Amino acid sequence: MNKCSDNNKNRRKHMSSQARLPKLTEVALFFVIFLAIIFSFIMFFELPIQLALFISWFIIIGFGLKLGHTYDDLQGAITNGIYNGLEAVLILISVGALIGSWIAGGVVPSLIYYGLEVIHPSIFLLATLIICAITSLATGTSWGTAGTAGIAMMGIGNALGIPLPMVAGAVLSGSYFGDKLSPLSDSTVLAASMAKVNVISHIRSMMYVSVPTFIITAVLFTLAGFMYVDGNADLSQTENVMNALKANFNIAWYILVPAFVVIGLLVMKKPSIPTISLGALFGIIWAIIFQGMAPVTAINTAYAGFSVDSGVDFIDNLLNRGGITSMLDIVLLIVLGLGFGGMLNHIGALQVIVNRFEKFMTNAGRLTASTVFVGFLGNLIGCAMYVSLILTPKVVENRYDDLDIDRTVLSRNTESGSTLTSGMVPWSDNGIYMSAVLGVSTLSYLPFMWLSFISIIITVIYGYTGKFIWYNSEKGEAK
């Protein structure tokens, strides 16, 4: 029996060694089928996207078997893909617990109350951009920023009558700006390490794109704020919301202590999962001590979320949320996406596309545009920012070396194509997370991701004009 088993293992290893890379036509056909399944499930059949991804597993497994891969290889690719993104899943679970307990403890209601008291409606979008940028820069996490400051700004924006997709666009723009430039950010560190450059050198290179991008984005959100508030904002709702918050929660400055603790720990570069979990624990304690909630009920808000019947629809819609259970559908979607991306990486589908375009990447402009495109493709079909950040430098780095372009340009272009487009794809880890936390669909906030679009445009312009493109023979000098 053991001998038979050993023979089977040897045969599977032999089959794996005979696996070939797919042809470009095969990859193109597979992507057409994949995207057709995704869009048909979302737009026409109104079936869960999780089911679409699960069905796509079988398609890519069949594709992999046709190429000569074994079942064991493909199963290993699934588990490796999920393992590599497991941290994102655990963060999502922790954030769910934090949201539920922070609402129950009065942290989120207090943030909304004081925000309504301080921020003038006409500059609200600009304030949202700046607050989220500072928070993300200090903490190094766009996810943590969206799950804390972002939620508060969404509540304030809703009370001011500003369209939530536009508010979400400002939250994402600020969150991704800080995330790209923070040495505490895992995506920043990953982009630099995959491109084999120093993190500080990478950030310095990013500044040439990020600073003008942020200024332009700030101007646009300022203009949008003035134009919208002058026209349609229902400012009378603000006082009603503040009164309803005070009637249902104990609002005070000390209620905000858990928020300061969490942000402080993240600034000190403490691990995200235990830090966010500690914040959830503080929320439970605050709910018991300051909101007069029964201990068992307070603890349950971390799992089942918060529920209140205030008599004010806005308050009920805003605050009846959170808890680990609210994230379970999203967790399943991310797990399925990570498994799909793992198999996609294993069969070399993205590598085939890049190999085909090698002859096109003959100068800095074409190479920059190609890198951004590969990064977006990694999110589109790899379903995860980390998949894109890992794959993109691998598949284009040789072309940068061939053209003698410094690796800091590679890391910068990778961030523009991978990090900044991750929230644009409804089935990617970032698109799923941001949509769930902010309560706005990906396709709704997509048109307002102004910082991402402007950054990509400036990045490509630099490539074609040669501006801030450095070569190894003249490193540090703008060409």
JOWOFEN-V419597 format. One record per residue. N is the residue number from 1. SS is DSSP state (H for helix, E for strand, L for the rest). Layout:
n-><N:N>
ss-><SS:SS>
This chain:
n-><1:2:3:4:5:6:7:8:9:10:11:12:13:14:15:16:17:18:19:20:21:22:23:24:25:26:27:28:29:30:31:32:33:34:35:36:37:38:39:40:41:42:43:44:45:46:47:48:49:50:51:52:53:54:55:56:57:58:59:60:61:62:63:64:65:66:67:68:69:70:71:72:73:74:75:76:77:78:79:80:81:82:83:84:85:86:87:88:89:90:91:92:93:94:95:96:97:98:99:100:101:102:103:104:105:106:107:108:109:110:111:112:113:114:115:116:117:118:119:120:121:122:123:124:125:126:127:128:129:130:131:132:133:134:135:136:137:138:139:140:141:142:143:144:145:146:147:148:149:150:151:152:153:154:155:156:157:158:159:160:161:162:163:164:165:166:167:168:169:170:171:172:173:174:175:176:177:178:179:180:181:182:183:184:185:186:187:188:189:190:191:192:193:194:195:196:197:198:199:200:201:202:203:204:205:206:207:208:209:210:211:212:213:214:215:216:217:218:219:220:221:222:223:224:225:226:227:228:229:230:231:232:233:234:235:236:237:238:239:240:241:242:243:244:245:246:247:248:249:250:251:252:253:254:255:256:257:258:259:260:261:262:263:264:265:266:267:268:269:270:271:272:273:274:275:276:277:278:279:280:281:282:283:284:285:286:287:288:289:290:291:292:293:294:295:296:297:298:299:300:301:302:303:304:305:306:307:308:309:310:311:312:313:314:315:316:317:318:319:320:321:322:323:324:325:326:327:328:329:330:331:332:333:334:335:336:337:338:339:340:341:342:343:344:345:346:347:348:349:350:351:352:353:354:355:356:357:358:359:360:361:362:363:364:365:366:367:368:369:370:371:372:373:374:375:376:377:378:379:380:381:382:383:384:385:386:387:388:389:390:391:392:393:394:395:396:397:398:399:400:401:402:403:404:405:406:407:408:409:410:411:412:413:414:415:416:417:418:419:420:421:422:423:424:425:426:427:428:429:430:431:432:433:434:435:436:437:438:439:440:441:442:443:444:445:446:447:448:449:450:451:452:453:454:455:456:457:458:459:460:461:462:463:464:465:466:467:468:469:470:471:472:473:474:475:476:477:478:479>
ss-><L:H:H:H:H:H:H:H:H:H:H:H:H:H:H:H:H:L:L:L:L:L:L:H:H:H:H:H:H:H:H:H:H:H:H:H:H:H:H:H:H:H:H:H:L:L:L:L:H:H:H:H:H:H:H:H:H:H:H:H:H:H:H:H:H:H:H:L:L:L:H:H:H:H:H:H:H:H:H:H:H:H:H:H:L:H:H:H:H:H:H:H:H:H:H:H:H:H:H:H:H:H:H:H:L:L:H:H:H:H:H:H:H:H:H:H:H:H:L:L:H:H:H:H:H:H:H:H:H:H:H:H:H:H:H:H:H:H:H:L:L:H:H:H:H:H:H:H:H:H:H:H:H:H:H:H:H:H:H:H:L:L:L:H:H:H:H:H:H:H:H:H:H:H:H:H:H:H:H:H:H:L:L:L:L:H:H:H:H:H:H:H:H:H:L:L:L:L:H:H:H:H:H:H:H:H:H:H:H:H:H:H:H:H:H:H:H:H:H:H:H:H:H:H:H:H:H:H:H:H:H:L:L:L:L:H:H:H:H:H:H:H:H:H:H:H:H:H:L:L:L:L:H:H:H:H:H:H:H:H:H:H:H:H:H:H:H:L:L:L:L:H:H:H:H:H:H:H:H:H:H:H:H:H:H:H:H:H:H:L:L:L:L:L:H:H:H:H:H:H:H:H:H:H:L:L:L:L:L:L:L:L:H:H:H:H:H:H:H:L:L:L:L:H:H:H:H:H:H:H:H:H:H:H:H:H:H:H:H:H:H:H:H:H:H:H:H:L:H:H:H:H:H:H:H:H:L:L:L:L:L:L:L:H:H:H:H:H:H:H:H:H:H:H:H:H:H:H:H:H:H:H:L:L:H:H:H:H:H:H:H:H:H:H:H:H:H:H:H:H:H:H:L:L:E:L:H:H:H:H:H:H:H:H:H:H:H:H:L:L:L:H:H:H:L:L:L:L:H:H:H:H:H:H:H:H:H:H:L:L:L:H:H:H:H:H:H:H:L:H:H:H:H:H:H:H:H:H:H:H:H:H:H:H:H:L:L:L:L:L:E:H:H:H:L:L:L:L:L>
